[in-house]
Amino acid sequence: MKKRVFALLMTLALLAGLTACGGGSGKEETGGDALSLALVVADKFGDRSFYDSAKAGCDKLAADKGVKLTTIECNGENHTAQIRNAADSAQVVVCVGWEFYDVETVAPEYPDVKFIWIDNATSAPVENVLNITYAQNEGSFLAGYIAAAMSDSGVVGAVGGEDADTINDFIVGYEQGAKYWADGHDAEIQVVHNYANTYTDPAVGKECAIALNDQGADVIFQIASATGDGVFEAAAEKGFYAIGVDSDQKYIDEDVIICSMKKEVGESIYAAVSELLDGDASRWGGTWVADMSTGYIGIGYGEEGSAQQVPDELKTQVEELAEAITSGEIKVDTTR
């Protein structure tokens, strides 16, 4: 009975939202009776990848569906308290980052609130929590293949935000993709990586990238959120190529960023909440793995008209590899 009542309320919220005024800017409300959604990020916006992707998806919900959006930046602290702060005033709480592991104990305290935990999963199913994880290893396989193909030195690199399962899931896929290219071209490839141990310090990212470049890496994959901006700076200064992460980051510096491994965080949030507004809460109480087959993982080469370094022939090979991964012909290594 409670589930049917909630579904009816969600439908009514959508109808009300469609007649409300549109505004999609972060902390502004969009209308009186609209579905209220709180987006809580572990650090802060402005990374132009992971957190900003989540916000873009929520802004789109505000603009398209009339959702009333509020945002909370934790700035690296008080994650559990901020989950509760969000749940006190919102019908849906989206937690972005591994730091929100207490959601599995907090969520049962708020049975009438729906939670989405991005990039991680609870240790056991929680009825009102939807975990969304991503097959970043699959997209990173393609990034590694491109990196190896574009390398002149035979050494490619990756800068990770920290030594953790999620980051290492990128790295194992990247290494496998690079070696797949080498095996198919009777070539040698070396993959080197290091960890910045921060997601918010571009200066550290730059140091890490230069250290890898000193080892010979002439294509470096940034897997470190805002810290990765320093990888791009190093690439521009030292004359090597870089690969972006999570969002299509080529616009940041189209001369050195040859492609990006896209992990469509915002689009997955948009899809899940849209289903909820339509009265379908079937995803909650489980984990949704957004992978290449669903279109939430892939490679981006920038907007039309941007400078292109990756040749069309290589792009075609990447498309064929994506199909092989989707079909199961290629099994990509994972830490999960």
Secondary structure, DSSP 8 states (H G I E B T S, - for coil): -HHHHHHHHHHHHHHHHHTS----STT----TTS-EEEEEESS-S--SSHHHHHHHHHHHHHHHH--EEEEEE-TTS-HHHHHHHHHTT-SEEEEESGGGTTHHHHGGG-TTSEEEEES---SS--TTEEEEEE-HHHHHHHHHHHHHHH-SSSEEEEEESSSSHHHHHHHHHHHHHHHHHHHHTT---EEEEEE-S-SS-HHHHHHHHHHHHHTT-SEEEEESGGGGHHHHHHHHHHT-EEEEEES--GGG-TTTEEEEEEE-HHHHHHHHHHHHHTT--TTTTEEEEE-GGGTSEEEE--STTS---S-HHHHHHHHHHHHHHHHTSS------
